[in-house]
Structures are given as C-alpha cells and as structure tokens.
Amino acid sequence: MKAGGMFRADNDGENELEAITRNPWFALHVRTRFEGSVTAHLQGKGYELFLPMYVSKRRWSDRTKEIEQPLFPGYVFCRFDPLMRLPILVTPGVIGVVGMGKTPIPIEDEEIAGIQAVVNSGLPSQPCPYLQIGERVQIESGPLNGLTGILEEIKGRHRLILAVTLLQRAVAVEIDVACVRPVVPRRNALVGAPVAVAV
C-alpha cells in the first residue's frame, strides 16, 4: 500500500481498487525556483508528484549551455486527498493549492497524462502562452497517438498545444500536421480564473 491509498497489482495493468481509490492530481503553487526542492520533500513524504521539465539553451558571451527548466514555472503537480492537505501546505516553498476560493480544484487525469506523454516522448517541447482560441485536434499516429490539443503554426512549423486548463498554462510540441484530425471542442466547466490559495 502506497501513500494516498494506492494499491498496485503484480501485473502491468491497473487494479480496479487502485483506479477507485487513486487520489486526483492537484497543482501546487510554489515559490520560483523551489520546484525541485518541493518535489524532493513531498516525494520523501510518500506523495506521487510530477514535475515536467524541458531543456533550453542559454547563451552567455563566451558559451552556450543547455539547462533543464520546469515546463510550468512555479507549479508542481501532486496526487493527494484534498481533506488531508496540511502536510503539503507546510512544506517549505509551497505557497498553496490552486483552486477557487478555499476549494482546491483537481486537474483532469487526461491533461496530466498528455503532458507526461510529451515529456516521455523525447520530442522537443517548450512552454507557450495558454490559448483559448484555436482548432482542437487529435494526433492519429506516432509516439503521441491519441493526444488532443490545439493546433498552432509558429514560424512556419506546426505545433500541438497541450493545456492544463486550471493553471491557464500550456506546453507546445512540434508535430507533423499530416498526423492530426480535427475534433469537436470541449467546454470548460470552470467560470473565472482560478487562484492559488492556502486552504
């Protein structure tokens, strides 16, 4: 038994009990440049965390260096029971849980799974502005098969924008436009912009 009531079956498939008792993902608003230390502290407490990173090139006068940075600066994703959030809120560097008022709002599993697929694919990705307007598409082949996002063209190259709606942040990954098809857009149930609050 792991933290959060997770139970793993001996096989590769998910056990029904795990699917029922698995806690939802939440976004933790953390101090700038504390993403790694918050992740380490909370993993040490037994929580399941996700800190998506990307590689950027920084240029100095005498050299260029590749630096690994968070895709969502100031945020870490964590699975936990929202009624048992005090150990998370007292972790050094944590500002609060993203939500509406005093209510933490979970992030959809499919949004986290999409970001995890991009990070695990090894394809170049980078942060980008959150878009509300654009055609929603689904990838039909390749390592990101089945993912849906917003199609955008930047500097003559096509990119798929994967969004974390609650944070109003997004990640862009370069794709072949021939591998996508349009899908019917979904409406977000949230009204107003969520804010990070310590609740």
C-alpha positions as CSV (number, residue, x, y, z in Angstrom):
1,M,0.0,0.0,0.0
2,K,1.4,3.4,-1.0
3,A,0.5,6.9,0.2
4,G,-2.9,8.1,-0.9
5,G,-4.5,4.7,-0.7
6,M,-2.8,3.3,-3.9
7,F,-2.6,-0.4,-4.4
8,R,-0.6,-1.9,-7.3
9,A,-1.3,-5.2,-8.9
10,D,1.6,-7.5,-9.6
11,N,0.8,-7.3,-13.4
12,D,1.3,-4.2,-15.6
13,G,-2.5,-3.4,-15.8
14,E,-4.2,-1.1,-13.3
15,N,-6.0,-2.9,-10.5
16,E,-9.7,-1.9,-10.1
17,L,-9.1,-0.9,-6.5
18,E,-6.3,1.4,-7.5
19,A,-8.5,3.2,-10.1
20,I,-11.3,3.7,-7.5
21,T,-9.1,4.8,-4.6
22,R,-6.5,6.8,-6.5
23,N,-6.4,10.5,-5.4
24,P,-6.8,13.2,-8.1
25,W,-4.0,15.4,-9.3
26,F,-3.7,19.0,-8.0
27,A,-1.5,21.9,-8.9
28,L,0.7,23.2,-6.1
29,H,1.7,26.9,-6.5
30,V,5.3,27.0,-5.3
31,R,8.0,29.7,-4.9
32,T,10.0,30.4,-8.0
33,R,13.0,28.0,-8.3
34,F,11.7,25.8,-5.5
35,E,10.0,23.3,-7.8
36,G,12.8,20.7,-7.4
37,S,13.1,21.0,-3.6
38,V,9.3,20.9,-3.1
39,T,9.2,17.8,-5.3
40,A,12.0,16.1,-3.3
41,H,10.4,17.0,0.1
42,L,7.0,15.7,-0.9
43,Q,8.3,12.5,-2.5
44,G,10.1,11.9,0.8
45,K,6.7,12.1,2.5
46,G,5.4,9.4,0.1
47,Y,3.3,11.6,-2.3
48,E,3.1,11.0,-6.1
49,L,4.5,14.1,-7.9
50,F,5.0,15.2,-11.4
51,L,7.5,18.0,-12.3
52,P,7.6,18.2,-16.1
53,M,11.0,19.6,-17.4
54,Y,12.3,20.8,-20.7
55,V,15.8,21.7,-22.0
56,S,16.5,25.2,-23.0
57,K,19.7,26.7,-24.4
58,R,21.1,29.7,-22.6
59,R,23.7,31.8,-24.3
60,W,26.4,33.7,-22.4
61,S,29.1,35.9,-24.0
62,D,31.6,33.0,-24.1
63,R,29.5,29.8,-24.3
64,T,26.1,28.3,-24.8
65,K,24.7,25.9,-22.2
66,E,21.7,23.5,-22.1
67,I,19.7,24.0,-18.9
68,E,16.8,21.8,-17.7
69,Q,13.9,24.0,-16.5
70,P,10.3,23.4,-15.4
71,L,7.6,23.4,-18.2
72,F,5.3,25.2,-15.7
73,P,7.5,27.5,-13.6
74,G,6.1,28.0,-10.1
75,Y,3.9,24.8,-10.2
76,V,4.3,21.2,-9.2
77,F,1.6,18.5,-9.8
78,C,0.7,16.2,-6.8
79,R,-1.8,13.5,-6.1
80,F,-3.3,13.7,-2.7
81,D,-6.5,13.6,-0.7
82,P,-7.8,17.3,-0.5
83,L,-9.1,16.7,3.0
84,M,-5.5,15.8,4.2
85,R,-3.5,18.7,2.6
86,L,-1.9,20.2,5.7
87,P,1.4,18.2,5.4
88,I,1.6,19.6,1.8
89,L,0.9,23.2,2.8
90,V,3.5,23.2,5.5
91,T,6.2,22.0,3.1
92,P,8.9,24.7,2.6
93,G,8.4,26.5,-0.7
94,V,4.7,25.6,-1.1
95,I,2.5,28.8,-1.5
96,G,-0.8,26.9,-1.8
97,V,-3.1,24.6,-3.8
98,V,-4.6,26.0,-6.9
99,G,-8.3,26.3,-6.7
100,M,-11.4,28.5,-6.4
101,G,-11.7,30.3,-3.1
102,K,-10.9,27.8,-0.4
103,T,-11.7,24.8,-2.6
104,P,-8.8,23.0,-4.3
105,I,-9.7,22.0,-7.9
106,P,-8.3,18.8,-9.3
107,I,-6.7,18.6,-12.7
108,E,-8.1,16.1,-15.1
109,D,-6.1,12.9,-15.4
110,E,-6.1,13.1,-19.2
111,E,-4.4,16.6,-19.1
112,I,-1.6,15.2,-16.8
113,A,-1.3,12.1,-19.0
114,G,-0.9,14.3,-22.1
115,I,1.9,16.3,-20.5
116,Q,3.6,13.1,-19.3
117,A,3.4,11.6,-22.8
118,V,5.1,14.7,-24.3
119,V,7.8,14.6,-21.7
120,N,8.4,10.9,-22.1
121,S,8.3,11.1,-25.9
122,G,11.7,12.9,-26.1
123,L,10.3,15.3,-28.7
124,P,11.4,18.9,-28.2
125,S,8.8,20.9,-26.1
126,Q,8.7,24.3,-24.6
127,P,6.3,26.4,-22.5
128,C,3.9,28.6,-24.5
129,P,1.1,31.0,-23.8
130,Y,-2.3,29.5,-23.0
131,L,-4.6,29.7,-26.0
132,Q,-8.4,29.9,-25.8
133,I,-9.0,30.2,-29.5
134,G,-7.8,27.6,-32.0
135,E,-8.9,24.4,-33.5
136,R,-8.8,21.3,-31.3
137,V,-7.1,18.4,-33.0
138,Q,-6.2,14.8,-32.2
139,I,-2.9,13.1,-33.2
140,E,-3.5,9.8,-35.1
141,S,0.0,8.3,-35.3
142,G,3.4,8.4,-33.8
143,P,4.6,8.5,-30.1
144,L,1.8,11.0,-29.2
145,N,-1.0,9.0,-30.8
146,G,-4.4,9.8,-29.3
147,L,-3.5,13.1,-27.6
148,T,-5.7,16.1,-28.2
149,G,-4.7,19.7,-28.1
150,I,-4.8,22.9,-30.1
151,L,-3.1,23.2,-33.4
152,E,-1.0,26.2,-33.9
153,E,1.5,27.4,-36.5
154,I,4.6,29.2,-35.3
155,K,7.3,30.4,-37.6
156,G,6.1,28.0,-40.4
157,R,6.1,24.9,-38.1
158,H,3.1,23.2,-36.7
159,R,2.8,22.6,-33.0
160,L,0.3,20.9,-30.8
161,I,-0.6,22.9,-27.7
162,L,-1.4,20.8,-24.6
163,A,-3.1,22.8,-21.9
164,V,-3.5,22.5,-18.1
165,T,-6.8,24.4,-18.0
166,L,-6.8,25.0,-14.3
167,L,-3.4,26.8,-14.4
168,Q,-4.2,28.5,-17.7
169,R,-0.8,27.4,-18.9
170,A,0.2,25.3,-21.9
171,V,3.1,23.3,-23.5
172,A,3.9,23.2,-27.2
173,V,5.3,20.2,-29.0
174,E,6.3,20.2,-32.7
175,I,4.2,17.8,-34.8
176,D,3.6,16.7,-38.4
177,V,0.3,18.3,-39.4
178,A,-0.5,15.3,-41.6
179,C,-0.9,13.2,-38.4
180,V,-3.8,15.1,-36.9
181,R,-7.5,15.3,-37.4
182,P,-10.0,17.9,-36.1
183,V,-12.2,17.1,-33.1
184,V,-15.2,18.8,-31.5
185,P,-14.1,21.3,-28.9
186,R,-15.0,20.7,-25.2
187,R,-16.3,23.4,-22.9
188,N,-14.5,24.0,-19.6
189,A,-16.9,23.9,-16.6
190,L,-14.8,26.4,-14.7
191,V,-16.0,30.0,-14.6
192,G,-13.5,32.7,-13.8
193,A,-9.8,32.4,-13.3
194,P,-8.6,30.1,-10.5
195,V,-6.2,31.3,-8.0
196,A,-3.7,29.7,-5.7
197,V,-4.9,29.7,-2.1
198,A,-3.5,28.1,1.0
199,V,-6.6,26.1,2.2
